[in-house]
Amino acid sequence: MKIETFLVIIDTIVFQLNKRMEVYIEINNRFGFLLNLENETLESVRIQGKNLVELYHLDLETDFEEELIQFKSIVKDFPTEC
């Protein structure tokens, strides 16, 4: 019983952690560029913004990518220490 229960619990934990890791990777692929926005190229920001608009077309306006470009120029003037 001890082995049967322990192995089932370990398998469940490993499965759930792998599932969680996949979700975190997906979130990072979608939004990770925002963490380093000031170092992204304008083309990269446009592409990422367009991808977000396609994924969240009910929530984001079509000019969202241009807003990201504008926000990128604002972010570069933020102080590095906060």
Contacts in CASP RR format, 6 or more apart in sequence:
PFRMAT RR
TARGET T0000
AUTHOR 0000-0000-0000
METHOD contacts of the structure
MODEL  1
MKIETFLVIIDTIVFQLNKRMEVYIEINNRFGFLLNLENETLESVRIQGK
NLVELYHLDLETDFEEELIQFKSIVKDFPTEC
30 51 0 8 1.000
30 52 0 8 1.000
30 55 0 8 1.000
31 52 0 8 1.000
33 40 0 8 1.000
33 44 0 8 1.000
33 45 0 8 1.000
33 48 0 8 1.000
37 45 0 8 1.000
37 68 0 8 1.000
37 71 0 8 1.000
37 72 0 8 1.000
37 75 0 8 1.000
38 72 0 8 1.000
38 75 0 8 1.000
38 76 0 8 1.000
40 48 0 8 1.000
40 72 0 8 1.000
42 69 0 8 1.000
42 72 0 8 1.000
45 65 0 8 1.000
45 68 0 8 1.000
45 69 0 8 1.000
45 72 0 8 1.000
46 65 0 8 1.000
46 68 0 8 1.000
46 69 0 8 1.000
48 65 0 8 1.000
48 68 0 8 1.000
49 64 0 8 1.000
49 65 0 8 1.000
49 68 0 8 1.000
50 65 0 8 1.000
52 60 0 8 1.000
52 64 0 8 1.000
53 60 0 8 1.000
53 61 0 8 1.000
53 62 0 8 1.000
53 64 0 8 1.000
53 65 0 8 1.000
END
